[in-house]
């Protein structure tokens, strides 16, 4: 094998390794951001659970109220549910 051919192969391998590293770093960054978002959402849900448990313990809400159709519809609309037919 000639010296020029070895240099070309070495350059191609180097470029491929660098591209692989860049892709792996991008995936790693994406995963870190995703985990941070999930962690934030988890904390928000835990705080909401604690809030509703406190309301139930204080007697301001009961299980029947939380399971009523009106309350569930209010929560669904609050979190972005919509009716496709416009009702």
C-alpha positions in Angstrom: 0.0 0.0 0.0 1.4 3.4 -0.9 1.9 6.2 1.5 -0.8 8.3 -0.1 -3.4 5.6 0.2 -2.5 5.1 3.9 -2.9 8.8 4.5 -6.3 8.8 2.8 -7.5 5.9 4.9 -6.1 7.5 8.1 -7.9 10.8 7.2 -11.2 9.0 6.5 -11.0 7.1 9.8 -10.2 10.4 11.6 -13.2 12.1 10.1 -15.5 9.2 10.9 -14.4 9.1 14.5 -14.9 12.8 14.9 -18.4 12.6 13.4 -19.2 9.7 15.7 -18.0 11.7 18.7 -20.1 14.7 17.6 -23.2 12.6 17.2 -22.7 10.9 20.6 -22.2 14.3 22.3 -25.4 15.6 20.7 -27.3 12.5 21.9 -25.9 13.0 25.4 -26.9 16.6 25.5 -30.4 15.8 24.3 -30.7 13.1 27.0 -29.6 15.5 29.7 -32.1 18.1 28.6 -34.9 15.5 28.4 -34.0 14.2 31.9 -34.0 17.7 33.3 -37.5 18.3 31.8 -38.8 15.0 33.2 -37.4 15.8 36.6 -39.0 19.2 36.6 -42.4 17.7 35.5 -42.1 15.1 38.3 -41.5 17.7 40.9 -44.5 19.7 39.6 -46.8 16.6 39.8 -45.6 15.8 43.3 -46.3 19.4 44.4 -49.8 19.1 42.9 -50.4 15.8 44.7 -49.4 17.3 48.0 -51.7 20.3 47.3 -54.7 18.1 46.7 -53.9 15.9 49.7 -53.7 19.0 51.8 -57.1 20.2 50.5 -58.6 16.7 51.2 -57.1 16.6 54.7 -58.5 20.1 55.5 -61.9 19.0 54.4 -62.2 21.5 51.5 -62.4 18.7 49.0 -63.6 15.2 49.1 -63.1 12.2 46.8 -66.6 12.5 45.4 -66.0 16.1 44.3 -62.6 15.2 42.7 -64.2 12.3 40.8 -67.3 14.3 39.7 -67.8 14.8 36.0 -67.8 18.6 36.3 -64.5 18.7 38.1 -62.9 16.2 35.7 -64.2 18.2 32.7 -62.7 21.4 34.2 -59.3 19.7 34.7 -59.4 18.3 31.1 -60.1 21.8 29.7 -57.4 23.3 31.9 -54.8 20.9 30.5 -55.6 21.4 26.9 -58.4 18.9 26.1 -60.7 20.1 23.4 -63.7 18.7 21.6 -63.1 18.2 17.9 -66.8 19.0 17.0 -66.6 22.3 18.9 -68.9 21.5 21.8 
